[in-house]
Amino acid sequence: MYKGQKVYDVHGHVTAPDAYRAQLALIMASNTAQAQSVLMQPDDRRPPAWRDENFKQVVKNQHVDYMDERNIDVQIIGPRPFMMLGWMSQDLLPSWTRLTNDAIGKQVSFFPDRFLTAIQLPQNPNLPDTTHCLDEIDRCKKEWNAMAVYVGPDPEGLRRTPGMDKPYWYPLYDKCQRDGLPIIVHGTNHQDPRLTIINQNYQVGFLVEQFIATQLLGFSDVFDRYPELKVIICHCGGALSRFAPTDNHNFQRDTSNNMYYDTCAYEPTFLQTAFAQKGVKQMVFGTEAPGSGRHVDPRTGRSGDNVIPTLEEAAYLTDEDRMDVVHNTPLKVVPAFGKVG
């Protein structure tokens, strides 16, 4: 809680037993699609590592306790973006997508007062449009009460996916607007051979693709076509602008009713500039806790994903600003937060 109100975190990822990654290895090594994920089998027919008791304990120890330490009440969880593997064979990707979504849904079912379901999509940039993603949305709404969808702007990492302003995306936008599902935009893997020397170089792909998505949506007519669509761009929108606010290198369209940016930055000076450029009203609380921010910042003695104290120390924010970021605006963008607990 923050000053008597729940803290709503829009940026979290699934925590699952080690068997989750082992199942991925089996899918890829056998080169065989699975019609149904192991998690849709009765509990007593699953391998021990996948049984509810073990799975729930893993989530409690590795995720719920971690959230408690960072004063997070409710968190949207989706796929781990570097594990979305959009470059996988299109014969296999739907199987991996189903397993991931079932793991997310299962985690939410264990702690329904702490999590909301956001789902992975079996994105294929080589098809005419995103119609192929819609059945998985319907399945996960029925099975797991999905409340948001994750998308990677360039799932294959080859920079040949249609930009997020293109008609390719319109079926997904239409579906999410009709069903009231926010879209969470997060970069995934890249296949740029120049970056191999960089540690955890997928992070570069995250930054670039999130920034490009922000620009394409901002300069396009997507929100004229879909005025009720809500989009959250992770990690403060990826990158910041070096131009003055009124410069025509920046889009001048008002996106304040449609596009939002989470606070998952880990670096306080970057976060301050993001607030200055994006505006407080378009910033929503996001931490990815637990995730890439587990390092301890020697300047504060806290992990990077312990964001509440960073906001409290931010002299550029008012008490009203902080409440908007951690509670009011997330609730506006994702009304399902208000139905938890």
N, C-alpha and C positions, 0 to 999 in steps of 0.2 A: 504493500500500500504506500501511496505517497500523499501525505496530508489528508488522509481519510478516503482517498479514491484509489481504485485499482489501477495498477500499472499494466498497460496493454502493449505487448511487444509484437510487432508485425514480422519479425525476421528471425525464424528459428528453423532448425533442420532435424530430420528424423534421427533418433538414437535407437539402434537395434543390436541384437546379439551378434557376435562374430560370425555366426552362421549366415548372416545376411550377405556378407561379402563372399563367403564360401559358396553360396548358392549362385552368385554371379559368376564365379570361376567355373562352376559346373555347367551353367548355361553356355558360356563361351567355349569352354573346352570340348563339350559334347556337340557344339554347333546345332543344338536342338531346341526349338521353341517349346515352351510349356503351356498347355492349354489352361491350366489353373495353377496359381501360386500355392506353395506349401501352406501358407497362412489361411487359406480358405478350406483346408481340411479340418475335420474335428480335432480338438485338442489332443485327445488320447491317441491319435494316429500320426501326429507329428513327431519328428525326432526330438529328443529331450531339450536341445538348445532352443527349439522354436516354441516350446510349450508356454502357455500363458504365464505360469508362475515365474519361470526364469526370465522371460521377456520383460514382465512388469518390474522385476527386481533390478534388471539392468537399467531400465528407464528411471526408476526411483534413485538409484545410486549415482548414475552418470548425468542425469538431466534435471530431474525435479529438485534434488538437493542443490544443484548448481544454480538453478533459477532462484531458489530461496535465498541463497547467499548474496544475490544481486538484486533482491527486492523486486522480482518480476512475478506478477500474479498470473497472467494468462499470456500465452505465446502461440502465434500461428506457426505450425511446423509444416515444412514441405520437404522435398528431396534435397540431398546435399548436392549442390550444383556441379561440383567437379566429378560427381558420380552419376550424373544424368546420362552421360555417354551417348550423345546424339550421333556420334560417328560409328556406332555399332551397326552391324548388318541389320537392315530393315526386316529381315526374317526373325531376328532375335529381340529387337528393341521393345516390341509390345510386351513380351514376357517379362523383361526386366522392369518395364514401366508398371505392370500390374503388381509385381512383387513389391516394388518400392511403395506404391500407393496403399497396398494392403498392410505393409509395415507401418506407414504413417497412420492409417486408420486404426490399426490395432493399438498403437501407442496412445492415440487420443482416447480410445475406448477405456483404457486403463485409468486415465486421469482426466475425465471429461470436464472437470472444473479448472483444469490448468492449460489445456491445449485446444486449438482449433485446427481442422484439417485443410491443408492446401496440397494440391496434387501435381504430380508430374504428368506431362503429356507425351504421347509417342510421336514426337515431331519429325516429320519427313519433309525437308525443304525441296525435295524433287517432285512432289506432287503439285497439282494445279493450285490448291489452296489448303486451308486448315480444316476442311470438313472431316478429314480422317481422325481428328482429335476429339470430336464431339461425343462419340459413343463412350469413351473412357470418362468423360465428365459426367455423363448420365449414370454410368455404373457407380462411380464414386459418390455421387450425390445420394444414390439409393443405398449403397452398402455402408458408406462411412460418413455421410452427412457433410460432404465437401463444401467448404465455404470460400475457397479461393483457388486460383490456378497459378502455377509457375510456368513461365516460358523463358527459354533461352533465345535471344535475338538471332543467334547463329549456331544452332545446335551441333552441326558438323565441325565447326571451327575452320571452315574453308573460305569464308567470306563470299559465299555465293547464294546464301539465303536471301529471299526478297526482303527489302527493308521494311520496318514495321509501319511504314506509311502506305504500303502497297496493298492492292486488293487481295493478294494471297491471304492476308490476315483477317479479312472482313468476316468470314463465317465465325471465327472465334470471337471477334469483337461483338458481333451480333448476339451470339449465344451468351456471352458473359454479361452483356447489358440486359438482355431479357431475364436472365436468371439471377441478376444481382450479385455476380461473382467478381470481386476485384482481381485484376491480373497483377501478379508480382513478377517483375522483370529482373532477371539475374543472369549475368554472363555465365557461360559454361566453359568447356574446354576450347582450346585453339589448337591448330596444327601448324603453327609457324616455326619452322626449324631454326630460325635465328635466335629463339628465346631459350634454347635448351640449357644454357649455362646459368640461367636465373633460377634461384631456389623457388619452388612452388610457383612456376611461371604461369600457371593457369590464372593467377591473380591479375596478370597483365591483361589477359583476355576478358576477365570480369570488368575491369575498368574501362577498356576500350568499347566493349559492346554495350555496356550500360550508358556510357556517354553518347554513343551513336544513337541508341534508341531514344534517349531524351531529346536529342536534336531533331530526329526524324518526326517524332510525335509532335514536337513543339512547332516545327515549321510547316506541318501538313494540315490537312482538313479533317483528320481522323475524329477529333472531338466535335467538329460540326456534324459529322455523319452519325456519331455515337455520343450524344451529349450527356448521357447518364453513365458512361463508362468510367470506371475508376481504375487507375494504374498506379502502382507503387514501384518506383525505381530504387533498387537496393544501393547501399553504400553511397548515399548522398548524390545519387545520379552518376556515379562513376568518377567523373573528372569535373574540375571547376573551370570557369571561363576566365580568360585573361583580359577580356574586353569590358569597357564601361557598360552599365546596364542598358543604356539607350543606343548602344552601337548596333548597327544592323547585322553584325556577325552573331548577335544573340537574337533568338526569336522574340518578337514583341507581342505575340498572341497571349491572351490571358488564359492560363491553364489551371487556375487556382481551384476550379471545381472538379478537375479530372486527374491531375498528375501530382503525385506526392513523392517525397524522398525520405528514406529512413536515415536514422542517426548512426548507423553502423559504420563508423569511421576509424575509431581507436586512437586517432591522433587529435588532441584537443584543438590545435590551431587550424587543422583542416576542417574540423567540425564547425568552428567559429565562422570560417569563411563560407562554408556551405549555408549556414543560417543567414549570413548577410546576403548571399546571392540568391538563394531560393526563397527566402522569406519564411518567417516562423510558421505562418498558417499552412504552409505546404510541407512542413517537416513532421514526421511521425516517428515515434520511438521504435527503434530496432537495435538489436544487440548481437544476434547470431550466437547467443550463449546457450550451450557451449559450442565453440567453433574456432575460427582463426584468431580470435582476440584473447586467447588464454595467457599470452605472454604478460609478464609484469613490467609495467612502465616504471623505470627507476625514479622518475620525477615525482610520481605519486605513491608508489608502493602498491598500486592496485593493478589488477588485470585490465587490459584494454576494453574488455566487454562489460566492465562494471560502470555503466554509463550514468546511472542516477547521480552519483557524487560529482561526475564531470559537469552535469547540467546544473547542479546546485552551486558549483564553484564558478559558473559562467556569469560574470558580472553583466554581460550584454543581454541577458534574459531577465525578464520580470517573473514574479511568482505566477502570474497569469499565463505567461508564455510557457513556463515549465508544465503547468497543468494541462495546457492545450496539447503539448507534445506527448506527454506520457499517458493521457487519458482521453481528452475531448476529441482531438482530431483522429486518432485511431478508431474511436467509436463511431465517428462520422463516416469514415471510409469503409469500415468493416462493422456494420451494425450487429453482427453475430457476437461480437465481444460482450454486448449487453445481455446476452442470453445465457452466459456461462456463470456457473456458480449459484 
